[in-house]
Amino acid sequence: MGFWPFGKKDKEAEKQAEAPAPAPVVEAAPAPAPTPEVKIEAADEDKSWLTRLSDGLSKSTSKLTQGLVDVFTKSKLDDITLENLEEVLITADLGPRTAAKIVTAFGARKFDDNIAPEKVREALAEEIEKLLAPVALPLEIKKPENGPFVILVTGVNGVGKTTTIGKLGKWISGQGHKIMLAAADTFRAAAVEQIQIWGQRLGVPVVFKDVGADAAAVAFEAYERAKREGYDVLVIDTAGRLHNKAGLMDELGKIVRVLGKHDAAAPHATLLVLDATTGQNAFAQVEGFKEVANLTGLVVTKLDGSAKGGVVVGLADKFGLPIHAVGVGEGLADLQPFTARDFARSLVGL
């Protein structure tokens, strides 16, 4: 079944060799006071999600629409105008491949002699929506018969993984699922503390170990406990890691493998959290994480932080991975389901 806001093997010897040495699983003690790193602002309840999305994309929209105004200063839609339009889309971080695809479709349209700016934006929104629609898919929770549904959350440093996990956990719990969190980022004490804070806020247990412990051990034992105690969903935080650092990526691969010792299908969902402010670097991140983990979906955060929101369109076109949600702020309501039409129209200022 889906949840709001995201919509609706081996031989025994191999298992023992791969599995980390057992150690006590500890439930989070009462957490300390929230730190600024995990401060969550209250969303403006007077604003609809569409308004917040439009506001969040305002920097990207301003950059794109100004470029359109500069291009469409004459009525004739000729090759030069189309070339200039392609350049505008590239500078808006859609990427060369996606920009070329949109311009080709745009050029095939029939326009009146006088091309009104509103008509241009409408046409662009429709072409962008066509690219986004196939990936605007909900994350569906289908609990296995014997064990929890495991969600592994990955990403580079600073993309907002922990905050995303907290928001994700709130809505999972709100749908009646019994949820457990696991702090498999064992590199930073602050990371464990942040997950503990979220566990306290959500009223759910957190499995963790001391800083420097084996991250795969945390995941392995968290699964054992979640299964034993009848939890529906296990959400595992992982250390922020650069996609081009082999050692850290190997550790992520180990987490995936040891989960597979419990359930060959686990993790059932592997989400990559991307920071929209990184622009085209997001492409390299997807490529890097895809090599190690079977990514099943994306969450794009911080769309309000730069004029690079167009990268979402490029990601959808290049990878075809489901985009489950997008974020435009720190409020709990500022992470919402990804919808193709709303995003496309907001991006071009409609």
C-alpha positions in Angstrom: 0.0 0.0 0.0 1.1 3.6 -0.5 1.5 6.2 2.1 1.1 10.0 2.2 2.9 12.1 1.3 4.6 9.7 -1.0 1.4 8.6 -2.7 -0.4 6.5 -2.5 20.0 -17.0 -0.7 22.9 -17.5 0.2 24.2 -20.7 1.9 24.4 -20.7 5.7 28.2 -20.6 5.7 28.2 -17.6 3.4 25.7 -15.9 5.6 27.8 -16.3 8.7 30.9 -15.1 6.9 29.2 -12.0 5.6 27.3 -11.1 8.7 29.0 -8.8 11.2 29.7 -10.0 14.6 26.7 -9.7 16.9 26.6 -7.0 19.5 23.9 -5.6 21.7 21.2 -3.6 20.1 20.5 -0.5 22.0 17.3 1.6 21.9 17.8 5.3 21.9 17.9 6.9 25.3 15.9 10.1 25.8 17.4 12.5 23.3 19.1 15.8 24.2 17.6 19.1 23.2 17.3 19.6 19.4 20.4 21.1 17.8 20.3 23.8 15.0 21.2 21.0 12.5 17.8 19.4 13.0 15.7 22.4 13.6 12.4 22.0 11.8 10.4 25.1 11.0 6.6 25.2 11.0 5.2 25.4 7.5 3.0 28.3 6.7 -0.4 26.7 7.1 -2.1 29.5 5.2 -0.2 28.5 2.0 -1.2 25.6 -0.1 1.5 23.2 -1.3 1.3 24.5 -4.8 2.0 28.0 -3.5 4.9 26.8 -1.4 6.3 24.9 -4.4 5.9 28.0 -6.6 7.6 30.2 -4.0 10.4 27.6 -3.5 11.1 27.5 -7.3 11.0 31.2 -7.6 14.7 31.6 -8.2 14.7 28.9 -10.9 11.5 30.4 -12.4 12.9 33.9 -12.5 16.1 32.7 -14.3 14.1 30.7 -16.8 11.4 33.2 -17.6 13.8 36.1 -18.0 15.7 34.0 -20.5 12.4 33.3 -22.4 11.7 37.0 -22.5 15.1 37.7 -23.9 14.7 35.0 -26.6 11.1 35.7 -27.8 11.5 39.4 -28.7 10.3 38.7 -32.2 7.3 36.9 -33.6 8.9 34.4 -35.9 9.8 31.1 -34.5 12.9 30.4 -36.6 16.0 28.2 -36.1 17.9 31.0 -34.4 15.2 31.5 -31.8 15.1 27.7 -31.2 18.8 27.6 -30.7 18.6 30.5 -28.2 15.8 28.7 -26.4 17.9 25.6 -26.1 20.7 27.7 -24.5 18.2 29.1 -22.0 17.1 25.7 -21.0 20.7 24.5 -20.6 21.5 27.4 -18.4 18.4 26.6 -16.3 20.2 23.3 -15.5 17.9 21.0 -17.6 21.1 19.7 -19.3 22.0 19.6 -23.0 20.2 16.3 -23.8 17.0 17.3 -22.2 17.1 20.8 -23.6 17.5 19.5 -27.1 14.6 17.1 -26.7 12.3 19.8 -25.4 13.3 22.3 -28.2 12.7 19.6 -30.9 9.2 19.0 -29.6 8.6 22.7 -29.1 9.7 23.5 -32.7 7.2 21.0 -34.0 4.3 22.9 -32.5 2.1 25.3 -34.5 2.0 28.8 -33.2 0.2 31.9 -34.4 2.4 34.6 -36.0 2.5 36.5 -32.8 3.9 34.3 -30.0 2.5 35.6 -26.7 4.8 34.9 -23.7 2.0 33.1 -22.0 1.6 30.7 -24.9 5.4 30.0 -24.8 5.3 29.1 -21.1 2.2 27.0 -21.6 3.9 25.0 -24.4 7.1 24.6 -22.4 5.1 23.4 -19.4 3.4 20.8 -21.4 6.6 19.4 -22.9 8.3 19.4 -19.5 5.3 17.6 -18.0 5.5 14.9 -20.6 9.1 14.2 -19.5 8.2 14.2 -15.8 5.0 12.2 -15.8 6.6 8.8 -16.1 8.7 9.3 -13.0 6.1 11.0 -10.8 5.4 7.8 -8.9 4.6 7.1 -5.3 6.8 5.1 -3.0 4.7 2.1 -2.1 5.1 0.1 1.0 4.4 -3.6 0.5 5.3 -5.3 3.8 6.8 -8.8 3.3 5.0 -11.6 5.0 7.9 -12.3 7.3 9.8 -9.2 8.3 9.7 -5.4 7.9 9.7 -3.3 4.7 13.2 -1.9 4.6 13.9 1.6 3.3 17.6 2.5 2.9 18.3 6.2 2.7 21.5 7.3 1.0 23.2 10.4 -0.3 26.3 12.6 -0.1 27.1 14.9 2.8 24.7 17.8 3.5 21.8 16.9 1.3 19.2 16.6 4.1 19.0 12.8 4.6 18.3 13.0 8.3 15.6 15.6 7.9 14.1 13.7 5.1 14.0 10.5 7.2 12.2 12.4 10.0 9.6 13.7 7.6 9.3 10.4 6.0 8.9 8.7 9.3 6.2 11.1 10.4 3.9 10.2 7.5 4.6 6.5 7.7 3.6 6.5 11.3 0.6 8.6 10.4 -0.7 5.9 8.1 -0.7 3.4 11.0 2.5 1.6 10.2 4.7 0.5 13.1 8.1 2.0 12.3 11.7 1.7 13.6 14.7 3.8 12.7 18.3 2.7 12.5 21.3 5.1 12.8 23.8 3.4 10.5 25.8 6.6 10.1 28.4 5.6 12.7 31.0 8.2 11.5 29.5 11.2 13.3 28.2 11.4 16.9 25.9 14.2 15.7 24.3 11.9 13.1 23.3 9.4 15.8 22.0 12.2 18.0 19.9 13.6 15.2 18.2 10.3 14.5 17.7 9.9 18.3 16.0 13.3 18.3 13.7 12.3 15.5 12.9 9.0 17.2 11.9 10.9 20.3 9.7 13.3 18.3 8.0 10.5 16.5 7.8 8.2 19.5 9.6 5.4 17.7 12.6 3.3 18.7 16.1 3.9 17.3 18.7 1.2 16.9 22.3 2.5 17.2 25.8 1.8 18.2 28.8 3.8 19.3 30.6 6.1 16.9 33.1 4.1 14.8 31.1 0.9 15.0 30.4 -1.3 11.9 27.5 0.4 10.1 26.5 -2.9 8.5 26.1 -4.4 12.0 23.6 -1.7 12.9 21.5 -2.5 9.9 21.8 -6.2 10.4 20.8 -6.1 14.0 18.1 -3.5 13.4 16.5 -5.8 11.0 16.6 -8.7 13.5 14.9 -6.6 16.1 12.3 -5.1 13.8 11.4 -8.6 12.6 11.3 -10.1 16.1 9.2 -7.3 17.5 6.8 -7.1 14.6 7.6 -3.7 13.1 6.1 -2.9 9.6 8.8 -0.6 8.4 12.5 -0.1 9.1 14.1 3.1 7.9 17.9 3.1 7.8 20.0 6.2 7.8 23.5 5.9 6.2 26.6 8.1 6.4 26.9 10.9 3.9 29.5 9.8 1.5 30.9 11.1 -1.7 29.9 9.0 -4.7 33.6 8.8 -5.8 35.1 7.5 -2.6 35.6 3.8 -3.0 36.0 2.9 0.6 32.8 4.5 1.8 30.8 3.2 -1.2 32.1 -0.3 -0.4 30.7 0.1 3.1 27.3 1.0 1.6 27.5 -2.2 -0.5 28.2 -4.2 2.6 25.0 -2.8 4.2 23.0 -3.9 1.2 24.6 -7.4 1.3 24.0 -8.0 5.0 20.4 -7.0 4.7 20.1 -9.5 1.9 21.1 -12.2 4.4 17.8 -11.6 6.2 15.7 -11.1 3.1 16.9 -11.5 -0.5 14.7 -8.6 -1.5 16.0 -6.2 1.1 16.4 -3.3 1.1 13.0 -3.1 -0.5 13.4 0.6 -1.3 16.7 2.4 -1.7 16.3 6.2 -1.9 18.9 8.7 -3.0 18.4 12.1 -1.5 19.7 14.9 -3.8 20.3 18.5 -3.1 19.0 20.6 -6.0 21.6 23.3 -5.3 24.3 21.0 -6.7 22.8 21.3 -10.2 24.4 19.1 -12.8 26.6 17.3 -10.1 23.4 15.4 -9.2 23.9 13.4 -12.4 27.3 12.1 -11.2 25.8 11.3 -7.8 23.1 9.1 -9.3 25.6 7.3 -11.5 27.9 6.6 -8.5 25.2 5.3 -6.2 23.6 3.2 -8.9 26.8 1.2 -9.2 26.7 0.2 -5.6 23.0 0.1 -4.6 19.9 -0.7 -6.5 18.4 2.7 -6.4 14.6 2.6 -6.5 13.8 6.3 -6.2 14.9 9.9 -5.7 14.0 12.6 -3.2 15.1 16.1 -4.3 15.5 18.6 -1.5 16.4 22.4 -1.2 14.7 23.4 -4.4 14.3 26.8 -2.8 18.0 27.2 -2.3 19.1 28.1 -5.9 18.1 28.7 -9.5 18.9 25.1 -10.4 15.5 23.5 -10.0 15.5 22.5 -13.7 17.9 19.7 -12.8 14.9 17.7 -11.8 13.7 17.6 -15.4 17.2 16.4 -16.6 17.3 13.7 -13.9 13.9 12.4 -15.0 14.8 12.4 -18.6 18.2 10.7 -18.2 17.6 8.1 -15.5 13.9 7.4 -15.5 14.0 6.7 -11.7 10.9 7.5 -9.8 10.9 10.9 -8.1 8.9 10.3 -5.0 9.0 13.7 -3.3 10.5 17.2 -3.5 11.3 19.6 -0.8 11.2 23.4 -0.7 11.9 24.2 2.9 12.5 23.0 6.5 8.9 22.7 7.5 7.3 19.3 7.9 4.8 20.1 5.2 7.6 21.3 2.8 8.4 17.8 1.6 5.5 16.6 -0.5 4.7 14.1 -3.3 6.2 14.9 -6.7 3.6 15.7 -9.3 4.6 16.4 -12.9 2.0 19.0 -13.8 2.5 21.1 -10.6 6.2 21.1 -11.0 6.3 21.8 -14.7 3.9 24.7 -14.4 5.6 26.2 -11.3 9.0 26.0 -13.0 7.9 28.2 -16.0 5.9 30.6 -13.8 2.4 29.5 -14.5 
